[in-house]
Amino acid sequence: MSGLLSAMEGFCVIGIVIATGYVAARMRIGGPSAQMVLNRFSFFVSSPCLMFAILSKQPLGDIFHPSLLVAFLSAAGVGVVFLLLNSVFFHMKAPDATIGALNSLYLNSNNIGLPVATYILGNPALVAPILVMQQALFTPIGLTVLDVTTKGKVSVKEIAKQPLHQPLLIGSLGGIAISAISARVGYFVVPDFLYDPIDMIGDSAVPMILMAFGMSLRGTKPLQEKGDRPAIFTVAVLKNIVMPIIAFLISYFLMGFRGAELYGCVVLAALPTGQNVYNYAARYNVGLTFARDGILMSTMTSPVFIALIAFLLS
């Protein structure tokens, strides 16, 4: 029970940082461009540093744990379900549908996943496979689709160059490479005078993203776009209910996980949508309201379902 309470405290921390961004926007601190600046700096500088700092010190066995398959299949499953539902019911255009799919499958593995993995599961390294999967696979695919659909043309050359445009992927792959080299030589190969500033800059990523998200709430009321409400509620159901169920079925019947491994896969699948999705929506200026409301809804409901999973499986 104490671990569950500690995780709920983690959600409280996130809410306070988001509220700080909202208050800063209300007081016009930073001017009208503050939200854009925070989003861009986090996207291009802070978040890549964060991914490098985390993954470079993770053992490769933790990064490529078998639970990676569970995370991939459950996330891909709900993403496909949303796209199918969109084609039948919502009829969103491709960029907005892409944001909806990311809203359904993208896990908040940093600022909520780390405390949940630490305080409920007792092992923060459990989020490492999710970090790799999202940054090395889902993020490049999603941003490639956004890149192509917002420009109105399909270019093989542009798609081939897309990984070079993804700072998060570059930071993640750099961290994995350093982890592999360090394991081979037997010591961490990056000297402290280089690693420490990267780590320090990376520490600013999560608060920047959260405060930019809070700033976006100023002057707006959630769920005011009536046409988006069915899709937003669908995203929350897929993220917080369907995805953990899929993770349980895959973990139990396909992977044969039991005990702590099964529990960990299901809890992590119930994490809310990551604020990164709003960051991506802002980067391409598509689906901003949809992304914001979907994140807010899943973040509000996620603690309830994580508590239920803890009650049933812990």
C-alpha positions as CSV (number, residue, x, y, z in Angstrom):
1,M,0.0,0.0,0.0
2,S,2.9,2.4,0.7
3,G,4.2,1.9,-2.8
4,L,0.8,2.7,-4.3
5,L,0.5,5.9,-2.2
6,S,4.0,6.9,-3.3
7,A,3.0,6.5,-7.0
8,M,-0.1,8.6,-6.4
9,E,2.2,11.2,-5.0
10,G,4.1,11.1,-8.3
11,F,0.9,12.0,-10.1
12,C,0.5,14.9,-7.6
13,V,4.0,16.2,-8.5
14,I,3.1,16.1,-12.2
15,G,-0.1,18.1,-11.6
16,I,1.7,20.7,-9.6
17,V,4.2,21.3,-12.5
18,I,1.4,21.5,-15.0
19,A,-0.4,24.0,-12.8
20,T,2.8,26.1,-12.5
21,G,2.8,26.4,-16.3
22,Y,-0.8,27.4,-16.3
23,V,-0.2,30.1,-13.6
24,A,2.9,31.4,-15.5
25,A,0.8,31.8,-18.6
26,R,-2.0,33.5,-16.7
27,M,0.6,36.0,-15.4
28,R,2.1,36.3,-18.9
29,I,5.5,35.3,-17.6
30,G,7.8,34.8,-20.6
31,G,5.4,36.6,-23.0
32,P,3.2,35.1,-25.7
33,S,5.9,33.0,-27.2
34,A,6.9,31.2,-24.0
35,Q,5.0,28.0,-24.7
36,M,6.5,27.7,-28.2
37,V,10.0,28.3,-26.9
38,L,9.6,25.6,-24.2
39,N,8.2,23.1,-26.7
40,R,11.0,23.7,-29.2
41,F,13.9,23.7,-26.7
42,S,12.6,20.5,-25.2
43,F,12.1,18.9,-28.5
44,F,15.5,19.8,-30.0
45,V,17.8,20.0,-26.9
46,S,16.6,18.8,-23.5
47,S,14.7,15.6,-24.5
48,P,17.6,14.1,-26.6
49,C,20.0,14.8,-23.7
50,L,17.6,13.1,-21.3
51,M,17.4,10.0,-23.5
52,F,21.1,9.8,-23.9
53,A,21.7,10.2,-20.1
54,I,19.2,7.5,-19.2
55,L,20.0,4.9,-21.8
56,S,23.8,5.3,-21.7
57,K,23.9,4.0,-18.2
58,Q,21.4,1.2,-18.6
59,P,22.7,-2.3,-19.2
60,L,21.7,-3.6,-22.6
61,G,19.9,-6.5,-21.0
62,D,17.5,-4.1,-19.3
63,I,17.0,-2.0,-22.4
64,F,16.1,-5.1,-24.5
65,H,14.2,-7.0,-21.9
66,P,11.6,-9.5,-23.3
67,S,8.9,-7.3,-21.9
68,L,9.7,-5.1,-24.9
69,L,7.6,-7.4,-27.0
70,V,4.6,-7.0,-24.7
71,A,4.9,-3.3,-24.8
72,F,5.2,-3.2,-28.6
73,L,2.3,-5.6,-29.3
74,S,-0.1,-3.9,-26.9
75,A,0.8,-0.4,-28.0
76,A,0.6,-1.3,-31.7
77,G,-2.7,-3.1,-31.1
78,V,-4.5,-0.1,-29.6
79,G,-2.9,2.2,-32.3
80,V,-4.4,0.0,-35.0
81,V,-7.8,-0.2,-33.2
82,F,-8.0,3.6,-33.1
83,L,-7.2,4.0,-36.8
84,L,-9.9,1.4,-37.6
85,L,-12.4,3.2,-35.4
86,N,-11.4,6.5,-37.0
87,S,-12.0,5.1,-40.5
88,V,-15.5,4.0,-39.5
89,F,-16.7,6.6,-37.0
90,F,-14.5,9.7,-36.6
91,H,-13.3,10.4,-40.2
92,M,-10.4,12.5,-39.0
93,K,-7.8,13.6,-41.6
94,A,-4.5,11.8,-41.6
95,P,-2.5,14.3,-39.4
96,D,-5.2,14.3,-36.7
97,A,-5.7,10.6,-36.9
98,T,-1.9,10.2,-36.4
99,I,-2.2,12.3,-33.2
100,G,-5.1,10.1,-32.1
101,A,-3.1,6.9,-32.6
102,L,-0.1,8.3,-30.7
103,N,-2.5,9.5,-28.0
104,S,-3.8,5.9,-27.7
105,L,-0.4,4.1,-27.7
106,Y,2.2,6.5,-26.4
107,L,3.2,5.9,-22.7
108,N,4.3,8.5,-20.3
109,S,7.4,6.5,-19.4
110,N,9.5,9.3,-18.0
111,N,7.8,11.6,-15.5
112,I,5.1,9.1,-14.5
113,G,6.6,5.8,-15.6
114,L,9.8,6.2,-13.6
115,P,8.1,6.9,-10.2
116,V,5.5,4.1,-10.9
117,A,8.3,1.7,-11.8
118,T,10.3,2.7,-8.8
119,Y,7.6,2.9,-6.1
120,I,5.1,0.2,-7.3
121,L,7.3,-2.2,-9.2
122,G,10.6,-1.6,-7.3
123,N,12.7,-1.4,-10.5
124,P,13.0,1.8,-12.5
125,A,14.9,0.0,-15.2
126,L,11.6,-1.6,-16.3
127,V,10.7,1.5,-18.3
128,A,13.9,1.3,-20.4
129,P,12.5,-1.0,-23.0
130,I,9.5,1.3,-23.4
131,L,11.8,4.3,-23.8
132,V,13.7,2.5,-26.6
133,M,10.6,1.3,-28.4
134,Q,8.8,4.6,-28.4
135,Q,11.8,6.7,-29.4
136,A,13.4,4.3,-31.9
137,L,10.1,3.0,-33.5
138,F,6.8,4.7,-32.8
139,T,8.1,8.3,-32.6
140,P,10.0,8.2,-36.0
141,I,7.0,6.5,-37.7
142,G,4.5,9.0,-36.2
143,L,6.6,12.0,-37.0
144,T,7.3,10.7,-40.5
145,V,3.6,10.4,-41.2
146,L,3.1,13.9,-39.8
147,D,5.9,15.3,-41.9
148,V,4.5,13.7,-45.0
149,T,0.8,14.5,-44.5
150,T,1.3,18.1,-43.4
151,K,3.4,18.8,-46.5
152,G,0.9,17.2,-48.8
153,K,3.4,15.0,-50.6
154,V,5.1,11.6,-50.2
155,S,8.8,11.6,-50.8
156,V,11.0,8.5,-50.4
157,K,14.0,10.8,-49.9
158,E,12.2,12.7,-47.1
159,I,11.2,9.5,-45.4
160,A,14.8,8.2,-45.7
161,K,16.1,11.4,-44.1
162,Q,13.5,11.4,-41.4
163,P,15.7,9.7,-38.7
164,L,18.2,12.6,-39.1
165,H,15.4,15.0,-38.2
166,Q,14.5,13.2,-34.9
167,P,16.7,14.5,-32.1
168,L,15.0,12.1,-29.7
169,L,16.0,9.1,-31.8
170,I,19.5,10.4,-32.2
171,G,19.9,10.8,-28.5
172,S,18.4,7.4,-27.8
173,L,20.7,5.6,-30.3
174,G,23.7,7.4,-29.0
175,G,22.9,6.3,-25.4
176,I,22.5,2.7,-26.5
177,A,25.8,2.8,-28.4
178,I,27.6,4.2,-25.3
179,S,25.9,1.5,-23.2
180,A,27.2,-1.2,-25.5
181,I,30.7,0.2,-25.7
182,S,30.9,0.6,-21.9
183,A,29.8,-3.0,-21.4
184,R,32.5,-4.2,-23.9
185,V,35.4,-2.3,-22.2
186,G,34.2,-2.8,-18.7
187,Y,33.7,0.9,-17.6
188,F,31.6,3.9,-18.5
189,V,33.4,5.5,-21.3
190,V,32.0,9.1,-21.1
191,P,34.0,11.2,-18.7
192,D,32.1,13.1,-16.0
193,F,32.9,16.5,-17.4
194,L,31.0,15.6,-20.6
195,Y,28.2,13.4,-19.1
196,D,27.3,15.8,-16.3
197,P,26.3,18.8,-18.5
198,I,24.3,16.4,-20.8
199,D,22.5,15.0,-17.7
200,M,21.9,18.5,-16.3
201,I,20.3,19.7,-19.6
202,G,18.3,16.5,-19.8
203,D,16.8,17.1,-16.4
204,S,15.1,20.2,-17.8
205,A,13.1,18.2,-20.4
206,V,10.2,16.9,-18.3
207,P,9.5,20.2,-16.5
208,M,9.6,22.1,-19.8
209,I,7.2,19.7,-21.5
210,L,4.8,19.8,-18.5
211,M,4.9,23.5,-18.1
212,A,4.3,24.0,-21.8
213,F,1.3,21.7,-21.5
214,G,0.0,23.7,-18.5
215,M,0.4,26.9,-20.6
216,S,-1.7,25.4,-23.3
217,L,-4.6,25.1,-20.8
218,R,-4.8,28.9,-20.3
219,G,-7.9,30.4,-22.0
220,T,-9.3,27.0,-23.0
221,K,-11.7,24.6,-21.5
222,P,-11.2,20.9,-21.9
223,L,-13.7,19.0,-24.0
224,Q,-15.2,22.1,-25.5
225,E,-14.8,20.8,-29.0
226,K,-18.0,18.6,-29.1
227,G,-16.9,16.9,-32.3
228,D,-13.7,15.7,-30.7
229,R,-15.4,14.3,-27.5
230,P,-16.1,10.7,-28.8
231,A,-12.6,10.4,-30.1
232,I,-11.1,11.8,-26.8
233,F,-13.1,9.3,-24.7
234,T,-12.2,6.5,-27.1
235,V,-8.5,7.4,-26.7
236,A,-8.8,7.3,-22.9
237,V,-10.6,3.9,-23.0
238,L,-8.0,2.4,-25.3
239,K,-5.1,3.8,-23.3
240,N,-6.2,3.1,-19.8
241,I,-8.4,0.0,-20.2
242,V,-7.8,-1.8,-23.5
243,M,-4.0,-1.6,-23.6
244,P,-3.5,-3.1,-20.1
245,I,-5.9,-5.9,-21.0
246,I,-4.0,-6.7,-24.2
247,A,-0.7,-6.5,-22.2
248,F,-2.1,-9.0,-19.6
249,L,-3.2,-11.5,-22.3
250,I,0.1,-11.3,-24.2
251,S,2.2,-11.5,-21.0
252,Y,0.2,-14.4,-19.5
253,F,-0.6,-16.6,-22.5
254,L,2.1,-15.7,-25.1
255,M,5.2,-14.8,-23.0
256,G,4.3,-17.0,-20.0
257,F,5.1,-14.2,-17.5
258,R,3.9,-14.7,-13.9
259,G,4.3,-12.8,-10.7
260,A,6.4,-9.6,-10.8
261,E,7.0,-9.7,-14.6
262,L,3.3,-10.0,-15.3
263,Y,2.4,-7.3,-12.8
264,G,5.0,-4.9,-14.2
265,C,3.9,-5.3,-17.8
266,V,0.2,-4.6,-17.0
267,V,0.9,-1.6,-14.7
268,L,3.2,0.0,-17.3
269,A,0.6,-0.5,-20.0
270,A,-1.8,1.5,-17.9
271,L,0.4,4.6,-17.8
272,P,-1.3,7.7,-19.2
273,T,-0.4,9.2,-22.6
274,G,2.9,11.0,-22.6
275,Q,3.0,14.8,-22.9
276,N,5.4,14.3,-25.8
277,V,2.4,13.8,-28.0
278,Y,1.3,17.3,-27.4
279,N,4.9,18.4,-28.1
280,Y,4.7,16.6,-31.5
281,A,1.3,18.1,-32.2
282,A,2.6,21.6,-31.5
283,R,5.7,20.9,-33.6
284,Y,3.5,20.3,-36.7
285,N,0.6,22.5,-35.5
286,V,-2.1,19.8,-36.0
287,G,-4.6,18.3,-33.5
288,L,-3.5,20.5,-30.6
289,T,-6.8,20.5,-28.8
290,F,-7.3,16.8,-29.4
291,A,-3.8,16.0,-28.2
292,R,-4.2,18.2,-25.1
293,D,-7.6,16.9,-24.1
294,G,-6.6,13.3,-24.8
295,I,-3.5,13.6,-22.6
296,L,-5.5,15.3,-19.8
297,M,-8.3,12.7,-19.8
298,S,-5.9,9.7,-19.7
299,T,-3.8,11.4,-17.0
300,M,-6.8,12.0,-14.8
301,T,-8.1,8.4,-15.2
302,S,-4.8,6.5,-15.2
303,P,-4.3,6.5,-11.4
304,V,-7.7,4.9,-10.9
305,F,-6.8,2.0,-13.2
306,I,-3.3,1.6,-11.9
307,A,-4.7,1.4,-8.4
308,L,-7.2,-1.3,-9.6
309,I,-4.4,-3.3,-11.3
310,A,-2.4,-3.1,-8.1
311,F,-5.3,-4.3,-6.1
312,L,-5.9,-7.2,-8.5
313,L,-2.4,-8.4,-9.3
314,S,0.1,-7.1,-6.7
